[in-house]
């Protein structure tokens, strides 16, 4: 399907807050929406963050916006960026406004920049041609590097020399594959792939946090499985994680998610690829600086044991109660992706969602109830509560408070 030649009819472009900021800046200079918003708008995809590029220096951006009653926050002055807030109520939006610039020196996440009024020079410092697209407030495109043609071809191509772009920041290797997995088609661009493979050792210089963010974004993209196959085949994944990933399990999870309308979960996909033996959860936590909550999810999956649609409903309810709903769903989705056995996908899906109409109940009695009935506070209260809970679960959660208290009388020493 051909892409539109402009964004004249894009609703997001004509929102009052954005138009107000662009008009204010145009009082003394040029201003255009830049990068991802333009790219996604052309693809008819959701446009969230909207960045603006301008020929005006930061001090003039600030002065003009303040004089027009807009909110101004100097969030990135070293790089020529000011956050401007416009609109009222639900229409209130924040926009990053950045002066056109050229990188004089680059070192990882940081760069020493100089300001310019040349749009082509500004485009030349961006990572990929599909991110070097601009449009004015009327929707007219400015495409100095052929980004529209690459976007139409679903080709992710580095701006200028791929090796130079990568050595400026080795994270661009992972961004190259992530953008290809989301926007690309077929094999990755040959020059970009060759440069990424040749310079893959540079990934070791990156922080675990930066790698984690890019990987988890990549894992949930449209063509994640095919892209990871390329990365694994070229040795790139080995730089990030020494073990060979289970690509079949990852691909199957992605396919099942798409088929059954399940929300892609980056942590589950990480587990499908690399959580293959006891202790991997802790190792993945250390390697990629996962959060404490993410570590607990991985540990819960490791401890879950085999899951099976053969379980009866009362057995399923007991399992969900003891594991918790999130851990149960995680374990089922991972087991489903890993092996089908004699069960079909429909049975696995029913197993996954059977709790939708079953809210997890709470044990109807508490420790204070036992104390009121003569049990001395301490270990004995805990022991009896566990005994009551075990009986309640074994009875499929049907005993009410009165039945549990009656049971307590039989259990008292």
C-alpha positions as CSV (number, residue, x, y, z in Angstrom):
1,X,0.0,0.0,0.0
2,X,1.6,3.3,-1.1
3,X,2.4,5.8,1.7
4,X,0.7,9.2,1.6
5,X,2.9,12.0,0.0
6,X,2.2,14.3,3.0
7,X,0.4,14.5,6.3
8,X,-2.1,17.1,5.3
9,X,-5.0,15.1,6.7
10,X,-3.3,13.7,9.9
11,X,-5.7,14.5,12.8
12,X,-2.8,14.7,15.4
13,X,-1.0,17.3,13.4
14,X,-3.9,19.7,13.5
15,X,-4.4,19.4,17.3
16,X,-4.7,22.9,18.8
17,X,-1.8,22.6,21.2
18,X,0.7,21.5,18.6
19,X,-0.5,24.1,16.1
20,X,-0.1,26.8,18.7
21,X,3.5,25.9,19.4
22,X,4.4,25.7,15.7
23,X,2.8,29.1,15.0
24,X,4.6,30.7,17.9
25,X,7.9,29.5,16.7
26,X,7.2,30.6,13.1
27,X,7.0,34.2,14.3
28,X,10.8,34.4,13.9
29,X,12.0,31.1,12.4
30,X,11.1,27.7,10.9
31,X,9.6,24.9,12.9
32,X,8.7,21.3,11.9
33,X,7.6,18.1,13.5
34,X,10.6,15.7,13.4
35,X,11.3,12.0,13.5
36,X,9.1,9.3,15.0
37,X,5.8,11.2,14.8
38,X,6.2,11.8,11.1
39,X,7.3,8.3,10.5
40,X,4.4,6.7,12.4
41,X,2.0,9.2,10.9
42,X,2.9,8.2,7.4
43,X,2.4,4.5,8.4
44,X,-1.0,5.4,10.0
45,X,0.3,4.1,13.3
46,X,-0.3,5.7,16.7
47,X,1.6,9.0,17.3
48,X,2.4,9.5,21.0
49,X,5.4,11.7,21.6
50,X,5.8,14.6,19.2
51,X,9.2,16.3,18.8
52,X,9.7,19.7,17.1
53,X,12.8,20.9,15.4
54,X,13.4,24.6,14.8
55,X,16.0,27.0,13.4
56,X,15.6,29.2,16.5
57,X,18.1,29.1,19.3
58,X,17.0,27.9,22.7
59,X,16.9,31.3,24.2
60,X,14.5,32.6,21.5
61,X,12.3,29.5,21.8
62,X,12.0,30.2,25.5
63,X,11.3,33.9,25.1
64,X,8.7,33.5,22.4
65,X,6.9,30.7,24.2
66,X,6.8,32.5,27.5
67,X,5.5,35.7,25.9
68,X,2.7,33.6,24.4
69,X,1.7,32.2,27.8
70,X,3.1,28.7,27.1
71,X,4.8,26.6,29.8
72,X,8.6,26.4,29.3
73,X,11.0,24.0,31.0
74,X,14.7,23.9,30.1
75,X,15.1,20.1,30.2
76,X,18.1,19.7,27.8
77,X,19.7,23.1,27.2
78,X,23.2,21.5,26.6
79,X,21.6,19.8,23.5
80,X,19.3,22.7,22.6
81,X,16.2,21.1,23.9
82,X,13.3,22.9,25.7
83,X,10.1,21.3,26.8
84,X,7.1,23.5,25.9
85,X,3.6,22.9,27.3
86,X,0.5,24.1,25.5
87,X,-3.2,23.5,25.5
88,X,-5.8,23.3,28.2
89,X,-7.5,20.5,30.1
90,X,-7.4,17.1,28.3
91,X,-5.8,18.9,25.3
92,X,-2.7,19.9,27.3
93,X,0.4,18.5,25.8
94,X,4.2,18.7,26.3
95,X,6.5,19.0,23.3
96,X,10.3,18.8,23.1
97,X,11.5,21.6,21.0
98,X,15.1,21.2,19.8
99,X,17.3,23.6,17.8
100,X,18.8,22.2,14.6
101,X,22.2,20.9,15.4
102,X,25.3,19.1,14.3
103,X,27.4,16.7,16.4
104,X,30.9,18.0,16.8
105,X,32.0,15.1,19.1
106,X,30.1,11.9,20.1
107,X,30.7,9.6,22.9
108,X,28.0,7.0,23.6
109,X,24.8,8.6,24.9
110,X,26.4,12.1,24.9
111,X,27.5,14.5,22.2
112,X,29.0,17.9,22.0
113,X,26.7,19.8,19.6
114,X,26.8,23.1,17.6
115,X,23.6,24.8,16.4
116,X,22.8,25.3,12.8
117,X,19.9,26.5,10.6
118,X,20.5,23.8,8.0
119,X,17.8,21.1,8.0
120,X,19.9,18.7,5.9
121,X,22.8,19.0,8.3
122,X,20.4,18.2,11.2
123,X,19.1,15.2,9.4
124,X,22.6,14.0,8.8
125,X,23.2,13.4,12.6
126,X,20.2,11.1,13.0
127,X,20.5,7.3,13.2
128,X,18.2,6.0,10.4
129,X,16.8,7.7,7.3
130,X,13.2,6.8,8.4
131,X,13.8,8.9,11.5
132,X,15.2,11.9,9.4
133,X,11.7,13.0,8.2
134,X,10.1,16.3,9.0
135,X,6.8,18.0,8.3
136,X,5.6,21.6,8.7
137,X,2.3,22.5,10.4
138,X,0.4,22.1,7.1
139,X,1.6,18.5,6.7
140,X,4.1,19.2,3.9
141,X,7.1,16.8,4.1
142,X,10.7,17.6,4.1
143,X,12.8,14.4,3.3
144,X,16.4,15.3,2.7
145,X,17.8,11.7,2.9
146,X,15.3,9.5,1.1
147,X,13.6,8.4,4.3
148,X,10.2,8.2,2.6
149,X,11.4,5.8,-0.1
150,X,13.0,3.6,2.6
151,X,9.9,3.7,4.7
152,X,7.8,2.7,1.6
153,X,10.2,-0.2,1.0
154,X,10.2,-1.2,4.7
155,X,13.9,-0.7,4.8
156,X,15.8,0.5,7.9
157,X,19.0,2.2,6.6
158,X,21.6,4.0,8.6
159,X,22.1,7.7,7.8
160,X,25.5,8.0,5.9
161,X,28.2,5.5,6.8
162,X,26.8,2.7,9.0
163,X,30.1,2.1,10.7
164,X,30.5,5.7,11.7
165,X,26.9,5.9,13.0
166,X,27.5,2.7,15.1
167,X,30.9,3.8,16.6
168,X,29.2,7.0,17.7
169,X,27.0,4.9,19.9
170,X,27.1,1.1,19.9
171,X,23.5,1.0,21.1
172,X,22.6,1.8,17.5
173,X,23.3,-1.9,16.7
174,X,20.4,-3.0,18.9
175,X,18.3,-0.1,17.6
176,X,19.0,-1.2,14.0
177,X,17.5,-4.6,14.7
178,X,14.7,-3.3,16.8
179,X,13.6,-0.8,14.1
180,X,13.9,-3.5,11.5
181,X,11.8,-5.9,13.6
182,X,9.1,-3.2,13.9
183,X,9.2,-1.4,10.5
184,X,11.3,-3.6,8.2
185,X,10.6,-6.4,5.8
186,X,12.7,-9.3,4.6
187,X,16.4,-9.4,5.5
188,X,17.9,-6.4,7.2
189,X,19.7,-3.8,5.1
190,X,23.0,-5.4,4.0
191,X,25.3,-2.5,4.9
192,X,23.7,-2.0,8.3
193,X,23.8,-5.8,9.0
194,X,27.4,-6.1,7.9
195,X,28.5,-3.1,10.0
196,X,26.6,-4.4,13.1
197,X,28.2,-7.8,12.9
198,X,31.6,-6.4,12.4
199,X,31.3,-4.1,15.3
200,X,29.3,-6.3,17.6
201,X,32.1,-6.4,20.2
202,X,31.2,-2.8,21.0
203,X,28.0,-4.0,22.7
204,X,30.2,-5.0,25.6
205,X,30.8,-1.3,26.3
206,X,27.1,-0.6,26.9
207,X,25.5,-0.6,30.3
208,X,23.1,-3.5,31.2
209,X,20.3,-1.0,31.6
210,X,20.6,0.4,28.1
211,X,20.7,-3.1,26.6
212,X,17.7,-4.2,28.7
213,X,15.5,-1.4,27.4
214,X,16.3,-2.1,23.8
215,X,16.0,-5.8,24.0
216,X,12.6,-5.8,25.8
217,X,11.3,-3.3,23.2
218,X,12.6,-5.6,20.4
219,X,11.1,-8.7,21.9
220,X,7.5,-7.5,21.4
221,X,7.9,-6.1,17.8
222,X,6.0,-7.5,14.8
223,X,8.9,-9.4,13.4
224,X,10.9,-10.1,16.6
225,X,11.3,-13.9,16.0
226,X,12.7,-13.5,12.4
227,X,15.0,-10.7,13.5
228,X,16.3,-12.6,16.5
229,X,17.1,-15.5,14.2
230,X,19.3,-13.2,12.2
231,X,21.0,-11.9,15.3
232,X,21.5,-15.4,16.7
233,X,22.9,-16.7,13.4
234,X,25.4,-13.8,13.2
235,X,26.7,-14.2,16.7
236,X,25.2,-11.0,18.0
237,X,23.0,-12.6,20.7
238,X,26.1,-14.5,22.1
239,X,27.6,-11.1,22.9
240,X,24.6,-10.3,25.1
241,X,23.9,-13.7,26.6
242,X,26.3,-16.7,26.4
243,X,23.7,-19.4,26.1
244,X,22.0,-20.3,22.8
245,X,18.4,-19.2,22.9
246,X,15.4,-21.4,22.3
247,X,14.2,-19.7,19.1
248,X,11.5,-22.2,18.5
249,X,9.8,-21.5,21.8
250,X,10.1,-17.7,21.3
251,X,8.6,-17.9,17.8
252,X,5.8,-20.1,19.0
253,X,4.9,-17.7,21.8
254,X,4.9,-14.8,19.4
255,X,2.7,-16.7,17.0
256,X,0.3,-17.7,19.8
257,X,0.1,-14.2,21.1
258,X,-0.9,-13.0,17.6
259,X,-3.4,-15.8,17.0
260,X,-5.2,-15.5,20.3
261,X,-5.0,-11.8,20.8
262,X,-2.7,-12.0,23.8
263,X,-0.8,-8.9,24.8
264,X,2.9,-9.4,24.0
265,X,4.8,-9.5,27.2
266,X,8.5,-8.6,27.0
267,X,9.5,-10.5,30.1
268,X,7.7,-13.6,29.1
269,X,9.4,-13.5,25.7
270,X,12.8,-13.1,27.5
271,X,11.9,-16.2,29.5
272,X,10.8,-18.1,26.4
273,X,14.2,-17.3,24.8
274,X,16.6,-17.7,27.7
275,X,14.9,-19.1,30.9
276,X,16.0,-22.6,30.1
277,X,17.4,-24.1,33.3
278,X,17.3,-23.7,37.1
279,X,19.0,-20.4,38.2
280,X,18.6,-18.7,34.8
281,X,16.2,-16.2,36.4
282,X,18.8,-14.9,38.8
283,X,21.4,-14.8,36.1
284,X,19.2,-12.9,33.8
285,X,18.4,-10.5,36.6
286,X,22.0,-9.8,37.1
287,X,23.0,-9.5,33.4
288,X,20.2,-7.2,32.4
289,X,19.6,-5.3,35.6
290,X,15.9,-6.4,35.8
291,X,13.7,-5.0,38.4
292,X,12.9,-6.8,41.6
293,X,9.3,-7.5,40.5
294,X,10.7,-9.0,37.2
295,X,13.0,-11.2,39.1
296,X,10.1,-12.5,41.2
297,X,8.1,-13.3,38.1
298,X,11.0,-15.3,36.7
299,X,11.5,-17.2,39.9
300,X,7.8,-17.9,40.2
301,X,7.9,-19.4,36.7
302,X,10.9,-21.5,37.5
303,X,9.2,-22.9,40.6
304,X,5.9,-23.6,39.0
305,X,6.6,-27.0,37.7
306,X,4.8,-28.6,34.7
307,X,1.4,-27.1,33.8
308,X,-1.3,-29.1,31.9
309,X,-4.8,-28.5,30.6
310,X,-5.5,-32.0,32.0
311,X,-6.0,-30.5,35.5
312,X,-9.6,-30.5,36.7
313,X,-11.2,-27.2,37.6
314,X,-10.8,-27.6,41.3
315,X,-7.1,-28.5,40.8
316,X,-6.7,-25.4,38.6
317,X,-8.3,-23.2,41.3
318,X,-6.0,-24.6,44.0
319,X,-3.0,-23.9,41.8
320,X,-4.1,-20.4,41.0
321,X,-4.7,-19.7,44.7
322,X,-1.3,-20.9,45.8
323,X,0.6,-19.4,42.9
324,X,-1.2,-16.1,42.4
325,X,-2.9,-15.2,39.2
326,X,0.0,-13.5,37.4
327,X,2.4,-16.4,38.2
328,X,-0.2,-18.9,37.0
329,X,-0.8,-17.1,33.7
330,X,3.0,-16.7,33.2
331,X,3.6,-20.3,33.7
332,X,0.8,-21.5,31.5
333,X,1.8,-19.2,28.6
334,X,5.4,-20.3,28.9
335,X,4.5,-24.0,29.0
336,X,2.1,-23.6,26.2
337,X,4.8,-22.0,24.0
338,X,7.3,-24.7,25.0
339,X,5.3,-27.9,24.3
340,X,1.8,-28.8,23.3
341,X,1.9,-32.6,24.1
342,X,-1.4,-34.2,23.4
343,X,-3.4,-31.0,23.9
344,X,-4.5,-28.5,21.3
345,X,-4.0,-24.8,21.3
346,X,-7.7,-24.3,22.1
347,X,-7.4,-26.4,25.3
348,X,-4.3,-24.4,26.4
349,X,-6.2,-21.1,25.8
350,X,-9.1,-22.4,27.9
351,X,-6.7,-23.4,30.6
352,X,-5.2,-19.9,30.5
353,X,-8.4,-17.9,30.8
354,X,-10.6,-20.2,33.0
355,X,-10.0,-17.9,36.0
356,X,-11.6,-14.9,34.2
357,X,-14.8,-15.6,36.0
358,X,-13.3,-16.8,39.2
359,X,-12.0,-14.1,41.5
360,X,-9.4,-15.5,43.9
361,X,-11.1,-15.8,47.3
362,X,-9.7,-14.8,50.7
363,X,-9.5,-17.2,53.6
364,X,-12.6,-16.2,55.7
365,X,-10.8,-16.4,59.0
366,X,-7.7,-14.6,60.4
367,X,-5.3,-15.1,63.2
368,X,-7.2,-12.7,65.5
369,X,-10.2,-15.0,65.1
370,X,-8.2,-17.9,66.5
371,X,-6.9,-15.8,69.4
372,X,-10.4,-14.9,70.4
373,X,-11.2,-18.6,70.6
374,X,-8.5,-19.3,73.1
375,X,-5.4,-20.0,70.9
376,X,-2.3,-18.4,72.5
377,X,-0.6,-15.9,70.1
378,X,2.5,-17.3,68.5
379,X,3.5,-20.3,66.3
380,X,0.4,-22.3,67.2
381,X,-1.8,-19.7,65.5
382,X,0.2,-19.9,62.4
383,X,0.1,-23.7,62.4
384,X,-3.7,-23.8,62.8
385,X,-4.3,-21.2,60.2
386,X,-2.3,-23.2,57.7
387,X,-4.2,-26.4,58.6
388,X,-7.5,-24.5,58.1
389,X,-6.3,-23.1,54.8
390,X,-5.2,-26.5,53.5
391,X,-8.6,-28.0,54.4
392,X,-10.4,-25.0,52.8
393,X,-8.4,-25.4,49.6
394,X,-8.9,-29.1,49.5
395,X,-12.6,-28.5,49.9
396,X,-12.5,-26.3,46.8
397,X,-12.9,-23.1,48.8
398,X,-16.6,-23.9,49.7
399,X,-16.4,-23.8,53.5
400,X,-17.6,-20.5,54.9
401,X,-16.4,-18.7,58.1
402,X,-18.7,-20.7,60.3
403,X,-17.5,-24.0,58.9
404,X,-13.9,-23.0,59.3
405,X,-14.4,-22.0,62.9
406,X,-16.2,-25.3,63.6
407,X,-13.2,-27.1,62.0
408,X,-10.9,-25.1,64.3
409,X,-12.6,-26.6,67.4
410,X,-11.7,-30.1,66.1
411,X,-8.1,-29.1,65.5
412,X,-7.5,-27.5,68.8
413,X,-4.9,-29.4,70.9
